[in-house]
């Protein structure tokens, strides 16, 4: 009986630690209220009806302002680890010249591409100091303490 109560007390003490096993979820971007962005019908809806149903887009196309994007993603984070995107939805709505919806395209996490950045460094102007120049470079450059003496270059004595 004592052994059973000891096991029960151990399980009860370990119960708060189970909170670390469930991830913290963060929602980012556009969150639909009633109408999902994918529910927009090409040919039927216009720019004004999309704006009335979905609200302002997350962003507009950079080179083509006739494309609206609605972004949303869900990130999970366990304890102190970096967050991981578990679900991403990007809906692109393209409008024709007469402001009617021309196309609705949905992208997910699997449609993304990894962009590799150039690891080159841009050189700076000036000269580069070596190790010993950095250490002993200020050895002869001692500045005299500030004084209020009048000199020919400074007749008022102010600095």
Residue frames relative to the residue before (quaternion, step in Angstrom):
aa qw qx qy qz dx dy dz
X 1.0000 0.0000 0.0000 0.0000 0.00 0.00 0.00
X 0.6524 0.5093 -0.3094 0.4681 3.57 0.99 -0.84
X 0.6308 0.5351 -0.3316 0.4536 3.54 1.09 -0.74
X 0.6464 0.5194 -0.3142 0.4622 3.60 0.98 -0.78
X 0.6684 0.4816 -0.3045 0.4782 3.60 0.95 -0.81
X 0.6171 0.5375 -0.3407 0.4628 3.61 1.13 -0.61
X 0.6498 0.4958 -0.3033 0.4899 3.58 1.03 -0.82
X 0.6499 0.5110 -0.3167 0.4650 3.60 0.96 -0.83
X 0.6500 0.5022 -0.3169 0.4742 3.61 0.99 -0.78
X 0.6387 0.5218 -0.3228 0.4643 3.61 1.04 -0.73
X 0.6628 0.4908 -0.3009 0.4787 3.57 0.99 -0.83
X 0.6462 0.5154 -0.3135 0.4674 3.56 1.03 -0.76
X 0.6556 0.4958 -0.3074 0.4794 3.59 1.06 -0.71
X 0.6924 0.4684 -0.2774 0.4736 3.61 1.09 -0.66
X 0.4621 0.7115 -0.4314 0.3069 3.60 1.22 -0.22
X 0.6659 0.4843 -0.3439 0.4514 3.70 0.82 -0.70
X 0.6096 0.5694 -0.3583 0.4193 3.60 1.11 -0.48
X 0.5679 0.6017 -0.3924 0.4018 3.60 1.17 -0.33
X 0.5251 0.6221 -0.4180 0.4031 3.60 1.22 -0.29
X 0.6229 0.5415 -0.3406 0.4503 3.61 1.14 -0.54
X 0.6339 0.5576 -0.3310 0.4216 3.59 1.19 -0.41
X 0.6825 0.4297 -0.2978 0.5108 3.58 1.16 -0.40
X 0.4315 -0.7316 0.4633 0.2528 3.58 -0.83 0.95
X 0.4284 -0.6307 0.5726 0.3014 3.52 -1.29 0.44
X 0.1953 -0.7956 0.5670 0.0861 3.58 -0.79 1.03
X 0.0995 -0.7763 0.6217 0.0304 3.54 -0.99 0.96
X 0.2146 -0.7662 0.5967 0.1045 3.54 -0.94 0.95
X 0.0476 -0.8041 0.5923 -0.0191 3.58 -0.81 1.04
X 0.7698 0.3893 -0.2671 0.4296 3.53 -1.20 0.55
X 0.7946 -0.3036 0.2533 0.4608 3.50 -1.30 -0.58
X 0.0680 -0.7711 0.6325 0.0273 3.56 -0.88 0.96
X 0.3456 -0.7724 0.5013 0.1807 3.57 -0.52 1.21
X 0.3545 -0.7303 0.5470 0.2044 3.55 -1.05 0.84
X 0.8358 0.0280 0.0336 0.5474 3.55 0.48 -1.20
X 0.7842 0.2358 -0.1066 0.5639 3.57 0.89 -0.97
X 0.3469 -0.7204 0.5649 0.2040 3.55 -0.92 0.96
X 0.5725 -0.6009 0.4157 0.3718 3.63 -1.05 0.61
X 0.6371 0.5336 -0.3395 0.4405 3.60 1.07 -0.59
X 0.6110 0.5748 -0.3448 0.4211 3.62 1.25 -0.34
X 0.4775 0.6585 -0.4497 0.3691 3.61 1.23 -0.05
X 0.2878 -0.7872 0.5306 0.1261 3.58 -0.82 1.02
X 0.3948 -0.7036 0.5337 0.2535 3.61 -0.77 0.99
X 0.7801 0.3048 -0.2517 0.4849 3.56 -1.00 0.88
X 0.7235 0.4109 -0.2470 0.4967 3.61 1.10 -0.57
X 0.7584 0.3621 -0.1933 0.5064 3.58 0.86 -0.98
X 0.2513 -0.7411 0.6038 0.1516 3.53 -1.29 0.49
X 0.7246 -0.4168 0.3079 0.4542 3.55 -1.32 0.06
X 0.6792 0.4928 -0.2984 0.4547 3.60 0.94 -0.83
X 0.6619 0.4810 -0.3260 0.4735 3.64 0.98 -0.69
X 0.6150 0.5226 -0.3510 0.4747 3.60 1.08 -0.64
X 0.6544 0.5059 -0.3076 0.4703 3.57 0.97 -0.84
X 0.6635 0.4953 -0.3048 0.4707 3.60 1.02 -0.76
X 0.7227 0.4441 -0.2587 0.4622 3.62 0.96 -0.81
X 0.8101 0.2886 -0.1257 0.4946 3.58 0.87 -0.95
X 0.4427 -0.6718 0.4800 0.3498 3.57 1.12 -0.50
X 0.7533 -0.3676 0.2757 0.4706 3.55 -1.30 -0.18
X 0.4882 -0.6666 0.4698 0.3107 3.58 -1.03 0.72
X 0.6185 -0.5160 0.4250 0.4131 3.56 -1.27 0.30
X 0.7663 -0.1645 0.1138 0.6105 3.55 1.05 -0.79
X 0.3714 -0.6802 0.5762 0.2598 3.52 -1.31 0.32
X 0.6574 -0.5068 0.3731 0.4146 3.53 -1.24 0.34
X 0.5029 -0.6739 0.4544 0.2939 3.56 -0.97 0.83
X 0.7866 0.2823 -0.1440 0.5300 3.56 0.87 -0.92
X 0.7608 0.2252 -0.1291 0.5948 3.57 1.22 -0.46
X 0.2439 -0.8103 0.5169 0.1297 3.61 -0.30 1.21
X 0.5613 0.5925 -0.3897 0.4266 3.59 1.27 0.05
X 0.6429 0.4575 -0.3333 0.5161 3.60 1.24 0.31
X 0.1150 -0.7748 0.6201 0.0451 3.55 -0.86 1.03
X 0.1754 -0.7790 0.5970 0.0778 3.56 -1.06 0.85
X 0.1165 -0.7510 0.6473 0.0584 3.52 -1.09 0.87
X 0.1162 -0.8150 0.5675 0.0147 3.59 -0.45 1.26
X 0.1544 0.7456 -0.6468 0.0443 3.54 -1.22 0.56
X 0.0685 0.7904 -0.6080 0.0312 3.55 -1.09 0.67
X 0.2760 -0.7188 0.6182 0.1583 3.49 -1.36 0.48
X 0.0995 -0.7889 0.6059 0.0238 3.54 -0.85 1.05
X 0.1689 -0.7625 0.6163 0.1013 3.54 -1.10 0.76
X 0.0608 -0.7888 0.6116 0.0071 3.53 -1.08 0.80
X 0.2087 -0.7532 0.6142 0.1088 3.52 -0.89 1.02
X 0.8535 -0.1124 0.0358 0.5076 3.56 -0.79 1.12
X 0.8180 -0.2361 0.1955 0.4868 3.58 -0.64 -1.12
X 0.4545 0.6947 -0.4528 0.3252 3.61 1.22 0.12
X 0.6283 -0.5269 0.4077 0.4016 3.56 -1.28 0.31
X 0.5297 -0.6287 0.4531 0.3449 3.58 -1.06 0.65
X 0.1952 -0.7629 0.6089 0.0957 3.54 -1.16 0.72
X 0.3951 -0.7074 0.5350 0.2393 3.57 -0.90 0.97
X 0.1451 -0.8137 0.5599 0.0575 3.57 -0.61 1.14
X 0.7938 0.0493 -0.0327 0.6053 3.57 1.17 -0.47
X 0.0346 0.7802 -0.6226 0.0498 3.55 -0.91 0.96
X 0.0367 -0.7847 0.6187 -0.0090 3.51 -1.02 0.87
X 0.0119 0.7634 -0.6447 0.0378 3.54 -0.82 1.06
X 0.0782 -0.7887 0.6097 0.0080 3.54 -0.67 1.14
X 0.1429 -0.7821 0.6047 0.0477 3.55 -0.74 1.14
X 0.0928 -0.7834 0.6142 0.0202 3.54 -0.78 1.07
X 0.1378 -0.8020 0.5799 0.0391 3.56 -0.58 1.21
X 0.2184 -0.7753 0.5845 0.0977 3.53 -0.94 1.01
X 0.4282 -0.6655 0.5435 0.2798 3.56 -1.18 0.62
X 0.7268 -0.4385 0.3003 0.4351 3.57 -1.29 0.02
X 0.7075 0.4222 -0.2658 0.5005 3.62 1.15 -0.54
X 0.5661 -0.6593 0.3340 0.3651 3.63 1.28 0.58
X 0.4654 0.6252 -0.4840 0.3978 3.61 1.12 0.52
X 0.5413 -0.6050 0.4660 0.3518 3.57 -1.16 0.61
X 0.2294 -0.8002 0.5470 0.0889 3.54 -0.69 1.15
X 0.8083 -0.0574 0.1042 0.5767 3.57 0.95 -0.89
X 0.1070 -0.7561 0.6421 0.0679 3.56 -1.16 0.71
X 0.0083 -0.8081 0.5865 -0.0539 3.57 -0.59 1.18
X 0.1847 -0.7789 0.5927 0.0892 3.56 -0.98 0.90
X 0.1103 -0.7712 0.6260 0.0360 3.55 -0.98 0.97
X 0.1760 -0.7791 0.5943 0.0937 3.57 -1.13 0.68
X 0.7597 -0.3500 0.2722 0.4757 3.56 -1.31 -0.21
X 0.6671 0.5198 -0.3126 0.4324 3.59 0.97 -0.77
X 0.6426 0.5287 -0.3291 0.4463 3.61 1.19 -0.39
X 0.5361 0.6516 -0.3959 0.3623 3.59 1.24 -0.25
X 0.2329 -0.7500 0.6019 0.1444 3.53 -1.24 0.45
X 0.4083 -0.6881 0.5416 0.2578 3.54 -1.08 0.72
X 0.2230 -0.7740 0.5837 0.1025 3.54 -0.78 1.07
X 0.2109 -0.7723 0.5849 0.1304 3.57 -0.74 1.01
X 0.3081 -0.7600 0.5517 0.1522 3.51 -0.85 1.03
X 0.5247 -0.6092 0.4852 0.3438 3.55 -1.18 0.55
X 0.2982 -0.7828 0.5236 0.1554 3.57 -0.83 0.95
X 0.4016 0.7146 -0.4840 0.3062 3.57 1.22 0.26
X 0.3115 -0.7349 0.5704 0.1936 3.53 -1.22 0.54
X 0.4116 -0.6882 0.5378 0.2603 3.53 -1.08 0.73
X 0.3802 -0.7332 0.5025 0.2557 3.62 -0.68 0.98
X 0.3515 -0.7267 0.5515 0.2102 3.54 -1.11 0.70
X 0.5396 -0.6121 0.4602 0.3500 3.51 -1.21 0.47
X 0.6382 0.5127 -0.3986 0.4135 3.54 -1.24 0.37
X 0.5623 -0.5964 0.4390 0.3679 3.54 -1.25 -0.08
X 0.4035 -0.6946 0.5413 0.2482 3.51 -1.17 0.58
X 0.3282 -0.7494 0.5461 0.1801 3.54 -0.88 0.97
X 0.4089 -0.6917 0.5399 0.2509 3.52 -1.05 0.77
X 0.7402 -0.4117 0.2895 0.4458 3.54 -1.32 0.07
X 0.7198 0.4393 -0.2591 0.4709 3.61 0.74 -1.02
X 0.6229 0.5278 -0.3493 0.4598 3.61 1.06 -0.60
X 0.6361 0.5141 -0.3343 0.4684 3.58 1.05 -0.64
X 0.6854 0.4830 -0.2916 0.4603 3.58 0.99 -0.81
X 0.8193 0.2427 -0.1006 0.5097 3.58 0.75 -1.06
X 0.3836 0.7705 -0.4511 0.2362 3.60 1.20 0.18
X 0.7299 0.4078 -0.2450 0.4908 3.61 1.08 -0.53
X 0.3786 0.7545 -0.4803 0.2382 3.59 1.21 0.13
X 0.7839 0.3003 -0.2381 0.4885 3.76 0.58 -0.41
X 0.6236 0.5725 -0.3297 0.4180 3.56 1.22 -0.14
X 0.1920 0.7868 -0.5558 0.1874 3.56 0.67 1.15
X 0.2861 -0.7616 0.5615 0.1510 3.56 -0.84 0.96
X 0.4628 -0.6681 0.5073 0.2866 3.53 -1.01 0.79
X 0.5738 -0.5928 0.4193 0.3789 3.59 -1.10 0.55
X 0.5822 -0.5933 0.4326 0.3491 3.53 -1.22 0.61
X 0.0095 -0.7766 0.6299 -0.0079 3.56 -0.98 0.88
X 0.4071 -0.6991 0.5320 0.2498 3.51 -1.27 0.40
X 0.3296 0.7602 -0.5039 0.2442 3.59 1.12 0.51
X 0.4298 -0.6671 0.5430 0.2745 3.49 -1.20 0.64
X 0.0485 -0.7777 0.6268 -0.0001 3.51 -0.91 0.98
X 0.6596 -0.4958 0.3445 0.4477 3.60 -1.16 0.23
X 0.6799 0.4691 -0.3010 0.4765 3.60 1.04 -0.63
X 0.7759 0.2184 -0.1054 0.5824 3.59 1.18 -0.55
X 0.1085 -0.8579 0.4960 0.0788 3.63 0.30 1.14
X 0.6720 0.4900 -0.3126 0.4589 3.64 1.13 -0.44
X 0.4357 -0.7107 0.4518 0.3178 3.58 1.16 -0.41
X 0.5645 0.5945 -0.3914 0.4181 3.63 1.24 0.09
X 0.2794 -0.7491 0.5748 0.1746 3.53 -1.12 0.58
